[in-house]
């Protein structure tokens, strides 16, 4: 009887581990499948787009634009970086004009994060900066809408919310000649216009994102004082992306002045530089000794400018020339233009411009690699002299508004130098982006320093004898050129990413 009554208890005791496993297995499955991943995820940084201001300029009343599907991502192009390209670091001394090179080539600094069915790169930043998704909706929308959009056909619209991008007087890199507000100009509306293409919207300028895209690169502007005008603007708009404004510096300690022709500004947190190299004509300036023993200037239209060795070191190049071809010895062309050892007694300035631009184009084709270099040529910007030229009493003082697109542009015809530029660029092997600002600057008769190119002390009268109606006040029109550079950079990087995918199809 005892054996009979104890049998069920013994059976339950032997089977209890198996029963326990059956009842507890679902609990463990639930914990490992749902609870632990949530806890692990909570320990990871949340990658969201914190750059709410990285958006398109658009009408606030219009409905939000749906993100386009399957657009190419805009990735940081460090994988395609030229291994021989180096960044300039601080020099050992002022005698070292070119400074030492940094061979840092850390490769791609991004993480690939899968979001739905899309692989997205999150650019890694410093601890004080927030990551930015490169498939930002506004970026994708711009890439889609700008494909068939002429960025240079449009009009200027008032934008008091976002312009000026930096406050007048706030940027230490604007030299006296362009610092119109500090020089006594009282009206301010000339700073509050933005360029609006007819067929699309430009991305609102985002200095932090621009600097991210420059990481590990050298951007160099090469040209005359118009490019220095744009260079100073670029320094000022990029400065707005720095929490600590002192992080950027000129590597030689140089202050920007009219007389110096070479600057390197470094952004250590982004391992990039923004540089300016003066070259009035892009070809070689020289001198000759005349019969009286005096030296006269010459221009070798078949030889590249002596600063070209610096150009090779840049990843992104922005060239310009044009304004020096319109006056003085350059326009007259008498005993001035040179090919080989021969100096032409008389030569047409436009033909000299064409030959010089072809010399520049040949150098680009033979020395730059489109896989590693982005080349931009910024077109001729319009001057607005009334009643004479720059040296014969021409003026633009008192202009306070752009010319209306309804009444027409200031120039009746497209400048012949721009037609020549377009022809030369079309024949080049290396792709060159033409930043054609000629049309959009036609309307901006209000944007020049005019009589406010000098800081006059109180009590002194402003001189009307010679006015500057060629260069531009800062903040002002060149800021729009840099907004277009931003758009070009985004499109270029998107195409670089899309190209390998296209090759595989």
VEXNUZA-16447 format. One record per residue (C-alpha): x, y, z. Coordinates in steps of 0.2 Angstrom, whole numbers, padded with zeros to 4 digits, always signed. Example, Ala and Ser with C-alpha at 12.3 -4.5 7.8 and 13.67 -1.06 7.14 Angstrom:
! residues 2
+0062-0022+0039;+0068-0005+0036;
***
This chain:
! residues 505
+0000+0000+0000;+0014+0012+0004;+0022+0008-0012;+0006+0012-0021;+0002+0028-0013;+0020+0035-0015;+0020+0032-0034;+0011+0048-0040;+0021+0059-0028;+0037+0051-0035;+0031+0054-0053;+0027+0073-0050;+0044+0075-0042;+0053+0067-0057;+0044+0077-0070;+0044+0094-0061;+0060+0101-0070;+0052+0097-0087;+0036+0106-0082;+0046+0121-0075;+0055+0123-0091;+0039+0123-0101;+0031+0136-0090;+0047+0148-0089;+0052+0146-0108;+0040+0159-0114;+0045+0171-0100;+0063+0170-0105;+0059+0172-0124;+0049+0188-0120;+0063+0195-0110;+0077+0191-0122;+0067+0196-0138;+0058+0212-0132;+0065+0219-0115;+0084+0217-0117;+0084+0226-0134;+0075+0240-0128;+0087+0242-0113;+0102+0241-0125;+0094+0254-0137;+0092+0266-0122;+0111+0265-0120;+0114+0270-0138;+0114+0288-0144;+0098+0293-0153;+0102+0298-0171;+0090+0311-0176;+0091+0326-0187;+0094+0340-0175;+0097+0353-0189;+0079+0359-0190;+0086+0375-0199;+0093+0364-0213;+0078+0367-0224;+0072+0374-0241;+0068+0393-0243;+0049+0391-0246;+0033+0400-0243;+0028+0396-0225;+0010+0396-0230;+0013+0381-0243;+0010+0363-0237;+0025+0353-0232;+0033+0344-0247;+0034+0325-0246;+0051+0318-0247;+0055+0311-0264;+0058+0292-0265;+0074+0283-0268;+0085+0299-0271;+0103+0297-0270;+0110+0300-0253;+0122+0315-0250;+0137+0307-0241;+0154+0314-0235;+0166+0310-0249;+0181+0305-0239;+0182+0288-0248;+0187+0297-0264;+0199+0309-0256;+0215+0311-0265;+0228+0303-0255;+0241+0315-0260;+0230+0330-0255;+0236+0338-0239;+0229+0351-0227;+0240+0365-0222;+0243+0366-0203;+0251+0380-0193;+0268+0385-0200;+0284+0384-0190;+0288+0402-0194;+0282+0417-0205;+0296+0413-0217;+0287+0397-0221;+0274+0405-0233;+0267+0388-0238;+0266+0381-0221;+0268+0363-0216;+0257+0349-0223;+0247+0337-0213;+0246+0320-0220;+0231+0315-0210;+0220+0304-0220;+0208+0296-0209;+0196+0290-0222;+0177+0290-0220;+0172+0297-0203;+0154+0291-0204;+0143+0277-0197;+0130+0268-0208;+0114+0267-0199;+0099+0257-0207;+0083+0266-0207;+0069+0256-0214;+0075+0250-0231;+0087+0264-0232;+0106+0264-0227;+0110+0281-0221;+0127+0289-0216;+0128+0299-0200;+0143+0310-0200;+0153+0309-0184;+0156+0325-0176;+0165+0332-0161;+0157+0330-0144;+0150+0347-0144;+0141+0344-0161;+0126+0334-0165;+0125+0321-0179;+0116+0326-0195;+0108+0313-0207;+0113+0315-0224;+0096+0310-0231;+0088+0325-0224;+0071+0328-0232;+0075+0346-0237;+0091+0340-0245;+0082+0326-0255;+0069+0338-0260;+0081+0351-0267;+0091+0337-0276;+0075+0332-0285;+0068+0349-0289;+0084+0356-0294;+0088+0343-0308;+0078+0353-0321;+0080+0370-0313;+0091+0384-0319;+0097+0391-0302;+0102+0407-0310;+0086+0412-0318;+0075+0420-0305;+0073+0435-0294;+0077+0443-0278;+0064+0442-0264;+0064+0451-0247;+0069+0439-0233;+0070+0448-0216;+0069+0432-0206;+0085+0423-0212;+0095+0438-0220;+0107+0444-0217;+0115+0427-0212;+0127+0437-0201;+0125+0454-0192;+0134+0469-0200;+0149+0473-0189;+0150+0455-0181;+0162+0447-0193;+0181+0452-0191;+0185+0446-0208;+0176+0460-0218;+0190+0473-0223;+0186+0491-0223;+0182+0492-0242;+0167+0481-0240;+0161+0486-0222;+0147+0498-0228;+0138+0499-0211;+0153+0503-0201;+0158+0516-0214;+0142+0526-0212;+0129+0518-0223;+0112+0520-0215;+0100+0510-0225;+0099+0491-0222;+0087+0484-0234;+0101+0479-0246;+0106+0465-0234;+0089+0457-0233;+0087+0450-0250;+0089+0432-0255;+0090+0424-0273;+0075+0414-0278;+0076+0403-0293;+0060+0402-0303;+0059+0383-0304;+0064+0378-0287;+0070+0384-0270;+0088+0385-0264;+0092+0376-0248;+0093+0388-0233;+0112+0391-0229;+0118+0380-0215;+0135+0384-0210;+0137+0368-0199;+0132+0357-0213;+0143+0366-0225;+0158+0363-0213;+0154+0345-0211;+0155+0343-0230;+0172+0352-0230;+0179+0340-0218;+0196+0335-0223;+0196+0346-0238;+0204+0362-0244;+0193+0375-0252;+0202+0389-0262;+0196+0404-0271;+0208+0410-0285;+0205+0427-0293;+0204+0446-0292;+0197+0457-0278;+0179+0451-0283;+0184+0434-0277;+0192+0441-0261;+0175+0449-0259;+0167+0432-0260;+0181+0424-0249;+0177+0437-0235;+0159+0433-0236;+0162+0414-0235;+0173+0416-0220;+0159+0426-0212;+0144+0414-0216;+0155+0399-0210;+0159+0407-0194;+0141+0407-0190;+0142+0388-0189;+0155+0389-0174;+0150+0389-0156;+0167+0395-0152;+0171+0409-0165;+0190+0408-0161;+0191+0391-0167;+0195+0397-0185;+0211+0407-0188;+0223+0413-0202;+0238+0401-0201;+0251+0415-0203;+0241+0427-0191;+0238+0439-0206;+0224+0451-0206;+0214+0453-0222;+0219+0468-0231;+0219+0475-0249;+0237+0473-0251;+0240+0455-0247;+0236+0441-0259;+0237+0425-0250;+0227+0419-0235;+0224+0402-0227;+0210+0400-0214;+0210+0384-0204;+0195+0376-0195;+0204+0363-0184;+0188+0355-0178;+0183+0351-0195;+0201+0348-0202;+0198+0359-0217;+0204+0376-0224;+0197+0390-0234;+0210+0399-0244;+0212+0414-0255;+0225+0416-0269;+0226+0432-0279;+0227+0430-0297;+0220+0445-0307;+0221+0436-0324;+0224+0418-0321;+0239+0419-0332;+0257+0426-0329;+0260+0444-0326;+0277+0451-0329;+0288+0466-0335;+0298+0471-0349;+0312+0484-0351;+0308+0497-0364;+0320+0507-0375;+0321+0521-0361;+0327+0508-0348;+0310+0509-0339;+0300+0493-0335;+0283+0491-0342;+0270+0477-0337;+0266+0463-0348;+0254+0448-0348;+0259+0431-0355;+0243+0424-0362;+0251+0407-0365;+0258+0404-0348;+0248+0400-0332;+0250+0411-0317;+0265+0408-0305;+0253+0404-0291;+0246+0388-0300;+0257+0377-0289;+0246+0382-0274;+0230+0377-0284;+0236+0359-0286;+0234+0357-0267;+0216+0361-0266;+0201+0349-0267;+0188+0363-0271;+0193+0377-0282;+0183+0393-0286;+0191+0404-0300;+0186+0420-0307;+0193+0434-0318;+0186+0448-0329;+0186+0465-0321;+0204+0469-0324;+0201+0466-0343;+0190+0481-0345;+0201+0496-0342;+0219+0503-0343;+0233+0494-0351;+0223+0478-0352;+0209+0486-0362;+0221+0496-0373;+0232+0481-0377;+0247+0491-0383;+0264+0483-0381;+0257+0473-0367;+0251+0455-0372;+0264+0442-0374;+0266+0425-0382;+0282+0416-0380;+0295+0430-0381;+0285+0440-0393;+0276+0456-0387;+0262+0461-0398;+0263+0480-0402;+0244+0480-0402;+0232+0466-0398;+0213+0464-0395;+0208+0463-0376;+0194+0451-0380;+0205+0439-0390;+0218+0440-0376;+0205+0435-0364;+0200+0420-0374;+0218+0414-0376;+0221+0417-0358;+0206+0407-0353;+0211+0393-0364;+0228+0393-0356;+0219+0391-0339;+0208+0377-0346;+0222+0368-0353;+0231+0369-0336;+0215+0362-0327;+0213+0348-0339;+0232+0343-0337;+0234+0345-0318;+0217+0341-0310;+0207+0325-0308;+0188+0326-0308;+0188+0311-0296;+0196+0321-0283;+0193+0340-0287;+0178+0350-0289;+0181+0365-0300;+0170+0380-0301;+0171+0396-0311;+0162+0411-0305;+0156+0422-0319;+0157+0440-0321;+0147+0451-0308;+0139+0467-0315;+0145+0484-0311;+0132+0499-0310;+0141+0515-0314;+0130+0530-0319;+0137+0544-0328;+0154+0537-0331;+0166+0523-0327;+0175+0519-0311;+0189+0532-0314;+0178+0545-0323;+0165+0551-0311;+0153+0536-0312;+0142+0534-0297;+0129+0523-0289;+0126+0532-0272;+0108+0533-0266;+0102+0516-0274;+0092+0507-0260;+0082+0494-0270;+0086+0481-0283;+0080+0483-0301;+0063+0475-0303;+0062+0460-0314;+0047+0467-0321;+0055+0483-0328;+0070+0473-0334;+0089+0471-0330;+0102+0484-0329;+0112+0476-0344;+0104+0475-0361;+0116+0462-0368;+0125+0447-0360;+0143+0451-0358;+0154+0444-0372;+0167+0438-0359;+0154+0427-0352;+0150+0420-0369;+0168+0416-0372;+0169+0408-0354;+0155+0397-0358;+0163+0392-0375;+0179+0388-0367;+0172+0378-0352;+0161+0367-0365;+0178+0361-0373;+0186+0356-0357;+0189+0338-0352;+0188+0341-0333;+0170+0346-0329;+0169+0364-0323;+0153+0371-0314;+0149+0388-0320;+0143+0399-0306;+0134+0411-0317;+0130+0426-0306;+0130+0438-0320;+0111+0439-0322;+0107+0439-0304;+0119+0453-0300;+0112+0464-0314;+0098+0468-0303;+0108+0473-0288;+0112+0491-0291;+0109+0494-0273;+0122+0482-0266;+0138+0492-0269;+0149+0502-0257;+0147+0517-0268;+0154+0531-0256;+0155+0519-0241;+0171+0511-0245;+0180+0520-0232;+0178+0523-0213;+0177+0541-0211;+0178+0549-0194;+0163+0560-0188;+0163+0577-0195;+0171+0573-0212;+0161+0574-0228;+0159+0558-0239;+0169+0561-0255;+0159+0558-0271;+0174+0560-0282;+0177+0541-0284;+0164+0528-0280;+0165+0509-0279;+0151+0502-0290;+0159+0486-0294;+0163+0477-0277;+0149+0473-0265;+0145+0477-0247;+0146+0464-0234;+0134+0457-0228;+0126+0457-0245;+0126+0450-0263;+0142+0439-0261;+0133+0429-0247;+0120+0423-0261;+0135+0417-0271;+0140+0406-0257;+0123+0400-0255;+0124+0394-0273;+0141+0386-0269;+0133+0377-0255;+0120+0370-0267;+0133+0365-0279;+0143+0356-0266;+0127+0346-0261;+0123+0341-0278;+0141+0337-0282;+0143+0325-0267;+0126+0317-0271;+0132+0314-0289;+0148+0306-0282;+0138+0294-0272;+0125+0290-0286;+0139+0287-0299;+0145+0270-0293;+0127+0264-0291;+0123+0269-0309;+0139+0260-0315;+0132+0244-0308;+0115+0245-0316;
***
